[in-house]
């Protein structure tokens, strides 16, 4: 709730909160065709059960794709109409005959993995079929599915479940992170049907014990706000709405069904109190986790909080209904209210009825208006100090073979009055490599030789700036410039210098925990230390510079393997901190800082280049495709971009980076073109990052 409302006690009942959410949900227009929307529809059935208000049932029925009655256990429960049991036998037999199984007989998700949310379905439905059809084969099937999936996904230390096994970078182990909603799917699915398990079945007692142990394991993670964190066991993870809602529903309906003792009603009530604080007076919901889990790194879960994300509608609505029914039946023992209110980490968006995922656009689609904008430039943008617009046009020329791009790159280079001599020669060398201008390349090599002889350096030969410090921007120009000089000369000496600079700057600037780099050392108010903040654009400069070096570094060079390994470690860090949506932030390790178009584009360019050239393995491809996805949200269909950092770093304070940005900077066009060119090459290459996921099971 807004701060002014949080100052006074919130006395809204569960039914009042559920009704507010339902009113907003029923205003979503047009209705969505997503499973999240249908989750909200299912919650309306729960609300109908609690209120007997026909408008909820009518709305649900109006959104059903088929008007013919087919097996729907929940509609049978609330209406008593046996027509909703029609087709159970046929559906049940199809379930048992499903051939998409591993060698032990476990059903799998569409990519051949073990996934807790999909498994929840594979546990829930055979219990239903077994009850409706009075057929113990289905309970046998539920036990088999449980035993195999628990073997892969259950964490024996905490009793919680991982979200996936066998996905992406983790082909033979669980993906990291005990994700709240993943466990919520299982608690909710199991808690709603465990009372339907035939007690005469041989495995009933064991499965009842497993259920109660699992419920106890999850309840142990409840916070003093009543809620559960996005990652259950991580104290730095935000308090999340959907997992909390699903736990509340599962516990509540299990108490009502008699498979959990009444102390879980108190757990559910306390969670409702926390959820109530996330729902404002218009039924809007804060702190909702977006998309599915199964990320490659735990850090990515921290970027998922959204306002009015549709996963929240059904999960929180049903939670409120479950607690209402518990209170109505006087099943909630006396319990103290939570000690504190949850922290709200999302910002309200006025007028937003439901949050939609950004449109997934191809690299070519994103590039089209940006290219038009770049080709229309009469001169380099004022903030383009390193010729990134020229590089973007060159990279798009390489991708499309459009000579107009190369011609305009040369024109903008000629008019780039703000460019230093080193930047000019770096860009001139790029053009000359493509036109075959040997004389220009030799002149570039002579410039490099003269320049490195006069540049100030420390006792290890690492070049310093005019103030005696080290700046990350230096590498963006000098690594590819030295590499081009080495390629022209055909000897190792310029490559030796380039590698020495790369690893020398690493020693000065790298953060040993995240493996990102600080932007400077020994500048401004920090003459004997690194400047604060892991600046996104600066790390983009560094990553792109490494790509420029590797493009030309001979495989026989003694440092080639070291540079490739370094590039891979940097790619790992980028992937690890890549947000789920909105793009890379101004400070990479602080997701609450503003998304930066330039940083996202530079990092995506280098990442995509690495995938396409084979410097990093195909399983990392989601880092490249994810970068293009983010750029598609940061750049509109007219080629305009959202916020970008100013081009230089090394600021004295972390706070200073907040104002170190500009909107719709034309200088973003070049890096966006570079990213889209390499991203499009990856898209068209046929690289299958998910090839391991096509297996049926783990073994």
C-alpha positions in Angstrom: 0.0 0.0 0.0 1.1 3.6 -0.4 3.0 5.0 2.6 0.1 7.2 3.7 -2.1 4.1 4.0 0.6 2.0 5.7 0.8 4.4 8.6 -2.6 3.1 10.0 -3.6 -0.5 10.7 -5.0 -2.4 7.7 -8.2 -4.1 8.8 -9.4 -5.3 5.4 -10.8 -8.8 5.5 -9.5 -11.5 3.2 -12.8 -11.4 1.2 -12.5 -7.6 0.8 -8.9 -7.9 -0.6 -9.9 -10.7 -2.9 -12.8 -8.7 -4.2 -10.6 -5.7 -5.0 -8.2 -7.9 -7.0 -11.1 -9.5 -8.8 -12.6 -6.1 -9.8 -9.3 -5.1 -11.4 -8.8 -8.5 -13.0 -12.2 -8.5 -14.7 -11.3 -5.1 -16.2 -8.4 -6.5 -18.2 -9.2 -5.8 -21.8 -8.7 -7.6 -24.0 -8.5 -10.9 -22.1 -5.1 -12.5 -22.4 -4.5 -15.9 -23.8 -1.8 -16.7 -21.3 -1.7 -19.3 -18.5 -1.3 -16.5 -16.0 -4.7 -15.1 -17.1 -6.3 -18.5 -16.8 -4.8 -18.7 -13.3 -6.7 -15.6 -12.5 -9.9 -17.1 -14.0 -9.4 -20.2 -11.7 -9.2 -17.9 -8.7 -12.6 -16.5 -9.7 -14.0 -20.0 -9.2 -12.5 -20.0 -5.7 -14.2 -16.6 -5.1 -17.5 -17.9 -6.4 -17.2 -20.8 -3.9 -16.7 -18.3 -1.1 -19.4 -15.8 -2.1 -21.9 -17.6 -4.4 -21.9 -14.4 -6.4 -22.9 -15.6 -9.9 -20.9 -12.9 -11.7 -17.7 -14.7 -10.9 -18.9 -18.0 -12.3 -20.4 -16.3 -15.4 -17.2 -14.4 -16.1 -15.2 -17.6 -15.9 -17.6 -19.5 -18.2 -17.6 -16.6 -20.7 -13.8 -17.0 -21.1 -13.7 -20.7 -21.6 -12.5 -21.6 -25.1 -15.1 -24.3 -25.5 -18.7 -24.1 -24.4 -19.0 -27.9 -24.3 -18.7 -29.4 -20.8 -15.6 -31.5 -20.3 -13.7 -32.8 -17.2 -13.2 -29.9 -14.8 -12.9 -31.0 -11.2 -13.1 -27.5 -9.7 -16.3 -26.6 -11.5 -17.8 -29.9 -10.4 -16.8 -29.1 -6.8 -18.5 -25.7 -6.7 -21.5 -26.5 -8.9 -22.2 -30.2 -8.1 -22.9 -30.7 -11.8 -21.7 -34.1 -12.8 -21.5 -33.0 -16.4 -18.2 -31.5 -15.4 -16.9 -35.1 -14.8 -17.4 -36.1 -18.4 -14.3 -37.2 -20.2 -12.3 -38.1 -17.0 -11.8 -41.6 -18.2 -10.4 -40.6 -21.6 -8.2 -37.9 -20.1 -6.9 -40.3 -17.5 -6.0 -42.9 -20.0 -4.2 -40.4 -22.2 -2.3 -39.3 -19.1 -1.1 -42.8 -18.4 -0.2 -43.4 -22.0 1.8 -40.3 -22.5 5.1 -41.5 -24.1 7.2 -38.5 -23.3 9.1 -40.1 -20.4 12.6 -40.7 -19.2 14.0 -44.2 -19.0 12.5 -44.6 -15.5 9.0 -43.5 -16.5 9.0 -39.9 -15.3 6.9 -37.5 -17.4 9.0 -34.4 -18.5 8.5 -30.8 -19.4 8.4 -29.8 -23.1 12.2 -29.6 -23.2 12.9 -32.9 -21.6 13.7 -31.5 -18.1 12.5 -32.1 -14.6 10.6 -29.0 -13.6 8.8 -28.4 -10.3 5.9 -26.4 -11.7 5.3 -29.0 -14.5 5.7 -31.8 -12.0 3.0 -30.2 -9.8 0.6 -31.0 -12.6 1.9 -34.5 -12.9 1.2 -35.1 -9.2 -2.1 -33.2 -9.0 -4.0 -34.9 -11.9 -3.3 -38.5 -11.2 -4.6 -38.0 -7.7 -7.8 -36.4 -9.1 -8.2 -39.2 -11.7 -7.6 -41.9 -9.0 -10.3 -40.4 -6.9 -12.9 -39.7 -9.6 -12.3 -43.1 -11.4 -11.7 -45.1 -8.2 -8.6 -46.6 -9.9 -5.4 -47.2 -7.9 -3.3 -47.1 -11.1 -3.4 -43.3 -10.9 -2.2 -43.2 -7.3 0.6 -45.6 -8.3 1.5 -43.2 -11.1 1.5 -40.2 -8.7 3.9 -42.1 -6.4 6.2 -42.9 -9.3 6.3 -39.3 -10.5 7.0 -38.1 -7.0 9.8 -40.5 -6.3 11.7 -39.7 -9.5 11.2 -36.0 -9.5 12.0 -35.7 -5.8 15.3 -37.5 -6.5 16.3 -34.8 -8.9 14.8 -31.7 -7.4 14.4 -32.1 -3.6 17.1 -30.4 -1.6 17.8 -32.8 1.3 19.2 -30.0 3.6 16.2 -27.7 3.6 13.3 -29.9 2.4 12.5 -27.4 -0.4 12.6 -28.1 -4.1 14.8 -26.6 -6.8 12.9 -25.4 -9.8 14.6 -27.4 -12.6 17.1 -30.1 -13.2 18.9 -30.5 -16.5 18.5 -27.0 -17.9 20.9 -24.7 -19.8 24.2 -24.3 -18.0 23.2 -27.1 -15.6 22.6 -30.2 -17.7 23.3 -32.7 -15.0 22.3 -30.9 -11.8 19.6 -28.6 -10.4 19.5 -25.0 -11.4 20.5 -22.9 -8.4 18.0 -21.2 -6.1 15.1 -22.4 -4.0 12.5 -20.4 -5.8 9.4 -19.5 -3.8 6.8 -19.8 -6.6 8.2 -23.0 -7.9 7.7 -24.5 -4.4 4.4 -22.7 -4.3 3.1 -24.5 -7.3 3.7 -27.8 -5.6 2.3 -26.8 -2.2 -0.9 -25.5 -3.8 -1.3 -28.5 -6.2 -0.7 -31.0 -3.5 -2.6 -29.3 -0.7 -5.8 -29.0 -2.8 -6.0 -32.8 -3.5 -4.2 -34.8 -0.9 -7.5 -35.5 0.9 -8.7 -37.2 -2.2 -6.0 -39.9 -2.0 -7.6 -43.2 -1.2 -6.5 -44.2 2.3 -6.6 -47.8 1.4 -3.8 -47.3 -1.2 -0.5 -48.9 -0.2 1.4 -45.7 -0.4 -1.1 -43.4 1.3 0.7 -43.3 4.7 4.1 -42.6 3.2 2.8 -39.9 0.8 0.8 -38.3 3.6 4.0 -38.2 5.7 6.0 -36.8 2.7 3.3 -34.1 2.3 3.4 -33.1 6.0 7.2 -33.0 6.0 7.3 -30.8 2.9 4.7 -28.4 4.4 6.8 -28.1 7.6 9.9 -27.4 5.6 8.3 -24.6 3.6 6.5 -23.1 6.7 9.9 -22.8 8.4 10.9 -20.1 5.8 8.1 -17.8 6.8 9.4 -14.3 7.5 8.4 -12.0 10.4 6.2 -10.1 7.9 4.2 -13.2 7.2 5.6 -13.5 3.7 8.2 -15.7 2.0 11.2 -14.5 0.1 11.7 -14.9 -3.7 14.5 -17.3 -2.9 13.4 -18.9 0.3 16.8 -19.1 2.0 18.4 -15.8 0.8 18.1 -12.9 3.2 18.8 -10.4 0.5 15.9 -11.6 -1.7 12.7 -9.6 -1.8 9.5 -10.7 -0.1 7.4 -12.1 -3.0 3.7 -12.2 -3.5 3.0 -15.3 -5.7 4.9 -17.9 -3.8 3.4 -16.5 -0.6 0.0 -16.7 -2.1 0.4 -20.3 -3.3 1.7 -21.4 0.0 -1.3 -19.8 1.7 -3.8 -21.5 -0.7 -2.1 -24.9 -0.3 -1.9 -24.7 3.5 -5.4 -23.3 3.8 -7.1 -25.9 1.6 -5.1 -28.7 3.2 -6.3 -27.7 6.6 -9.9 -27.5 5.3 -9.4 -31.0 3.7 -7.9 -32.4 6.9 -4.4 -33.3 5.6 -2.6 -30.6 7.7 -3.2 -29.7 11.4 -4.7 -26.3 12.3 -1.4 -24.7 13.1 -1.0 -24.2 9.4 -4.2 -22.1 9.4 -2.3 -19.7 11.6 0.6 -19.8 9.1 -1.8 -19.0 6.3 -3.4 -16.2 8.2 -0.1 -14.5 8.9 0.8 -14.8 5.3 -2.5 -13.2 4.3 -1.6 -10.2 6.6 1.6 -9.8 4.7 -0.1 -10.1 1.3 -2.7 -7.6 2.3 0.0 -5.0 2.7 1.1 -5.6 -0.9 -2.4 -5.0 -2.3 -3.5 -1.3 -2.6 -7.0 0.1 -2.4 -7.6 -0.5 -6.1 -6.6 -4.2 -6.1 -3.1 -3.6 -7.5 -0.4 -6.0 -6.3 3.2 -5.2 -5.6 6.3 -7.5 -5.4 5.1 -10.0 -8.0 7.7 -12.2 -9.6 7.6 -12.3 -13.3 8.3 -15.2 -15.8 9.3 -18.7 -15.0 12.2 -19.7 -12.8 15.1 -22.1 -13.6 17.6 -19.3 -14.1 21.3 -20.1 -14.4 22.3 -17.9 -11.5 20.6 -16.9 -8.3 21.3 -13.2 -8.9 18.8 -13.2 -11.7 15.9 -13.9 -9.3 16.5 -10.6 -7.6 15.5 -8.7 -10.8 12.0 -10.2 -11.2 9.8 -8.0 -9.0 7.0 -6.3 -10.9 3.8 -4.2 -10.2 0.5 -5.9 -11.3 2.4 -8.8 -13.0 -0.4 -11.3 -13.9 1.0 -14.2 -11.9 -0.1 -12.3 -8.8 -3.8 -12.0 -9.7 -4.8 -15.6 -9.3 -2.3 -16.6 -6.6 -3.1 -13.8 -4.2 -6.9 -13.9 -4.9 -7.0 -17.6 -4.1 -4.9 -17.1 -1.0 -7.4 -14.6 0.3 -10.3 -17.0 -0.4 -8.5 -19.8 1.4 -8.0 -17.7 4.5 -11.6 -16.4 4.3 -12.9 -20.0 4.3 -10.6 -20.9 7.3 -12.0 -17.9 9.3 -15.6 -18.8 8.3 -15.1 -22.3 9.6 -13.3 -21.0 12.7 -10.3 -23.0 11.9 -7.7 -20.2 12.6 -6.3 -20.4 16.2 -5.5 -17.1 17.9 -2.3 -15.8 16.4 -0.4 -12.6 16.7 -0.2 -10.3 13.7 3.2 -10.2 11.9 5.8 -8.1 13.7 6.3 -5.8 10.7 5.0 -4.9 7.3 6.8 -6.3 4.2 9.2 -4.0 2.2 7.6 -3.0 -1.1 10.2 -3.0 -3.8 8.1 -2.2 -6.8 6.8 1.2 -7.8 3.1 1.8 -8.7 2.3 2.6 -12.3 -0.8 4.8 -12.5 -3.4 3.4 -14.8 -1.7 0.0 -15.3 -4.4 -2.7 -15.0 -2.0 -5.5 -15.9 1.7 -5.7 -16.7 2.5 -7.3 -20.1 5.8 -8.9 -21.0 7.8 -6.7 -23.4 7.4 -7.7 -27.0 10.0 -10.1 -28.2 11.6 -8.5 -31.3 14.2 -9.8 -33.6 17.6 -8.1 -33.9 16.8 -7.1 -37.5 13.4 -5.6 -36.4 15.1 -3.5 -33.7 17.9 -2.4 -36.0 15.8 -1.1 -38.9 14.7 2.3 -37.4 18.0 2.7 -35.6 19.9 2.3 -38.9 17.7 4.8 -40.5 18.4 7.2 -37.7 22.2 6.6 -38.0 22.2 7.0 -41.8 20.5 10.3 -41.3 23.1 11.8 -39.1 25.2 14.7 -40.5 27.8 14.4 -37.8 28.7 12.2 -34.8 26.5 12.8 -31.8 28.1 15.1 -29.2 28.3 12.2 -26.6 30.0 9.9 -29.0 33.6 10.3 -27.8 34.8 6.9 -29.0 33.2 6.6 -32.5 30.7 4.0 -31.5 28.3 5.2 -34.2 31.0 4.6 -36.8 31.6 1.1 -35.3 27.9 0.3 -35.4 27.6 1.2 -39.0 30.7 -0.9 -39.8 29.3 -3.9 -37.9 26.0 -3.6 -39.7 27.8 -3.4 -43.0 29.6 -6.6 -42.0 26.3 -8.3 -41.3 24.2 -6.9 -44.2 27.0 -6.2 -46.8 25.3 -2.8 -47.3 27.9 -0.5 -48.8 25.9 2.6 -47.8 26.7 1.8 -44.1 30.4 1.7 -44.7 30.3 4.9 -46.8 28.4 6.8 -44.1 30.7 5.4 -41.4 33.6 7.1 -43.3 31.7 10.3 -43.6 30.9 10.5 -39.9 34.6 9.6 -39.1 35.7 12.6 -41.2 33.4 14.9 -39.3 34.1 13.5 -35.8 35.8 16.6 -34.5 35.6 15.4 -30.9 37.6 12.3 -31.5 41.1 11.9 -30.2 43.9 10.8 -32.5 43.9 7.3 -31.1 40.2 6.9 -31.6 40.4 8.3 -35.2 43.2 5.8 -36.1 41.3 2.9 -34.5 38.2 3.7 -36.6 40.3 4.4 -39.7 41.9 1.0 -39.3 38.5 -0.7 -39.1 37.5 1.0 -42.4 40.8 0.1 -44.0 40.5 -3.5 -43.1 37.2 -3.6 -45.0 38.4 -1.6 -48.0 41.8 -3.3 -48.3 43.7 0.0 -47.9 47.1 -1.3 -47.0 48.7 2.1 -46.9 46.2 3.4 -44.4 46.9 0.3 -42.2 50.6 0.8 -42.4 50.2 4.4 -41.4 48.0 3.3 -38.5 50.8 0.9 -37.3 53.3 3.8 -37.4 51.0 5.9 -35.3 50.6 3.1 -32.8 54.4 2.6 -32.6 55.1 6.3 -32.0 52.3 6.6 -29.5 53.2 3.7 -27.3 56.8 4.9 -27.1 55.7 8.2 -25.6 52.8 7.2 -23.4 53.3 7.3 -19.7 53.4 3.9 -18.1 54.0 2.3 -14.7 56.9 0.1 -13.8 55.2 -2.9 -15.4 54.6 -1.1 -18.7 50.9 -0.5 -18.1 49.8 2.7 -19.7 48.4 5.5 -17.5 46.2 8.5 -18.4 47.2 12.1 -18.1 46.5 12.2 -14.4 48.6 9.1 -13.7 45.6 6.8 -13.3 44.0 3.9 -15.1 40.6 4.3 -16.9 38.5 1.5 -18.3 37.7 3.6 -21.4 41.3 3.4 -22.5 41.0 -0.3 -23.4 38.0 0.3 -25.6 40.2 2.1 -28.1 43.6 0.6 -27.5 43.1 -3.1 -27.4 41.6 -3.3 -30.9 44.0 -0.7 -32.1 47.0 -2.7 -30.9 45.5 -5.8 -32.3 45.1 -4.3 -35.8 48.7 -3.1 -35.7 49.8 -6.6 -34.8 47.7 -8.1 -37.6 49.2 -5.6 -40.1 52.8 -6.3 -39.0 52.3 -10.0 -38.7 54.4 -10.3 -35.6 53.6 -10.7 -31.9 55.0 -7.6 -30.4 51.8 -5.4 -30.6 49.7 -8.4 -29.4 52.1 -8.8 -26.5 51.5 -5.2 -25.5 47.8 -5.5 -25.9 47.6 -8.6 -23.7 49.9 -6.9 -21.1 47.5 -4.0 -21.0 44.4 -6.2 -20.6 45.8 -8.2 -17.7 47.5 -5.2 -16.2 44.3 -3.2 -16.1 42.6 -6.3 -14.7 44.9 -6.2 -11.7 44.1 -2.5 -11.1 40.3 -2.5 -11.8 38.7 -5.9 -11.3 36.3 -6.6 -8.4 37.3 -10.0 -7.1 33.8 -10.9 -6.1 31.7 -10.1 -9.1 34.6 -10.1 -11.7 33.2 -6.9 -13.1 35.6 -3.9 -13.2 35.6 -0.6 -11.5 35.8 2.3 -14.0 39.1 3.8 -12.8 41.9 3.8 -10.4 43.9 6.8 -9.1 41.6 9.5 -10.4 39.6 12.4 -8.9 39.2 12.0 -5.1 40.6 8.5 -5.2 44.4 8.9 -6.0 45.4 5.6 -4.4 42.3 3.4 -4.9 39.6 2.4 -7.3 36.7 4.7 -7.9 33.5 3.3 -6.5 30.7 1.6 -8.5 30.7 -1.2 -11.1 29.7 1.1 -14.0 27.7 -0.8 -16.7 28.9 1.1 -19.8 32.5 0.9 -18.6 32.2 -2.9 -18.4 30.6 -2.8 -21.8 33.7 -1.0 -23.1 36.0 -3.6 -21.5 34.0 -6.6 -22.9 33.8 -5.1 -26.4 37.6 -4.3 -26.3 38.3 -8.0 -25.5 36.2 -9.0 -28.5 38.2 -6.6 -30.7 41.5 -8.2 -29.5 40.3 -11.8 -29.9 39.1 -11.1 -33.4 42.7 -10.7 -34.5 44.8 -12.5 -31.8 46.5 -15.5 -33.4 45.6 -18.8 -31.9 49.3 -19.6 -31.6 50.0 -16.5 -29.5 51.1 -17.6 -26.0 48.4 -15.5 -24.3 45.5 -16.6 -26.6 44.1 -19.3 -24.2 44.4 -16.9 -21.3 42.5 -14.2 -23.1 39.8 -16.7 -24.2 39.5 -17.9 -20.6 39.3 -14.3 -19.3 36.6 -13.5 -21.9 34.6 -16.6 -20.8 34.8 -15.6 -17.2 33.7 -12.1 -18.0 30.8 -13.6 -20.1 29.9 -15.7 -17.0 29.7 -12.5 -14.9 27.5 -10.8 -17.5 25.2 -13.7 -17.7 25.1 -14.0 -13.9 24.0 -10.5 -13.4 21.8 -10.2 -16.5 18.4 -8.9 -15.4 15.3 -10.8 -16.3 13.8 -7.7 -17.9 14.5 -3.9 -18.6 18.2 -4.2 -19.5 21.5 -3.9 -17.7 21.6 -1.2 -15.1 23.8 1.9 -14.7 25.6 0.0 -11.9 25.7 -3.7 -12.8 25.5 -5.0 -9.2 22.7 -2.6 -8.2 19.4 -3.5 -9.9 17.7 -0.5 -8.5 19.8 1.9 -10.6 18.4 3.0 -14.0 18.6 0.7 -17.0 21.2 1.8 -19.5 20.7 1.4 -23.2 24.4 1.9 -24.0 25.6 -0.6 -21.4 23.1 -3.2 -22.5 24.1 -2.8 -26.2 27.8 -2.9 -25.6 27.6 -6.0 -23.4 25.2 -7.7 -25.8 27.5 -7.0 -28.8 30.5 -8.6 -27.1 28.5 -11.5 -25.8 26.9 -12.2 -29.2 30.3 -11.9 -30.8 31.7 -14.5 -28.4 28.9 -16.9 -29.1 29.1 -16.5 -32.9 32.9 -16.9 -32.9 32.9 -19.8 -30.6 34.9 -18.2 -27.8 32.1 -19.1 -25.3 30.0 -22.3 -25.5 26.5 -22.3 -27.0 24.8 -22.9 -23.7 25.5 -19.3 -22.9 23.4 -18.1 -25.8 20.5 -16.9 -23.5 22.9 -14.1 -22.5 22.9 -12.9 -26.1 19.3 -13.5 -26.9 18.4 -12.0 -23.5 20.4 -8.9 -24.4 18.5 -8.5 -27.7 15.2 -9.0 -25.8 16.2 -6.1 -23.4 17.3 -3.8 -26.3 13.9 -4.4 -27.9 12.3 -3.0 -24.8 14.8 -0.1 -24.5 14.5 1.0 -28.1 11.1 1.9 -29.6 9.9 1.3 -33.2 11.0 4.8 -34.2 14.6 4.1 -33.1 14.4 6.2 -30.0 16.0 4.9 -26.9 15.4 5.2 -23.2 18.1 6.3 -20.7 21.8 5.9 -21.4 24.9 6.7 -19.4 27.2 9.6 -20.3 30.3 8.3 -22.1 32.9 8.6 -19.4 33.2 7.1 -15.9 35.5 7.3 -12.9 33.0 9.3 -10.8 33.9 10.1 -7.2 30.8 8.6 -5.7 28.3 5.9 -6.4 25.5 8.4 -6.0 26.9 10.5 -8.8 26.0 7.9 -11.4 22.3 8.4 -10.8 22.5 11.8 -12.6 25.1 10.7 -15.0 22.6 9.8 -17.7 20.6 11.2 -20.6 17.5 10.2 -22.4 17.2 9.2 -26.1 20.9 9.8 -26.7 21.6 9.5 -30.4 25.0 8.1 -29.4 23.2 4.9 -28.5 22.5 4.1 -32.1 25.9 2.7 -32.9 26.2 0.2 -30.0 22.6 -0.9 -30.7 23.5 -1.6 -34.3 26.6 -3.5 -33.2 24.6 -5.6 -30.9 21.9 -6.2 -33.4 24.4 -7.1 -36.1 26.1 -9.8 -34.0 22.8 -10.8 -32.4 21.3 -11.3 -35.9 24.3 -13.4 -36.9 23.6 -15.6 -33.9 19.9 -15.9 -34.7 20.7 -17.0 -38.3 23.6 -19.3 -37.5 21.4 -22.1 -36.2 23.3 -22.3 -33.0 21.2 -24.4 -30.6 21.9 -23.3 -27.1 19.2 -25.7 -25.8 20.5 -28.8 -27.5 21.0 -30.5 -24.2 17.4 -29.8 -23.2 16.1 -31.9 -26.0 17.1 -35.1 -24.3 14.4 -37.2 -22.6 15.5 -37.0 -19.0 18.8 -37.0 -17.3 20.1 -40.4 -18.3 
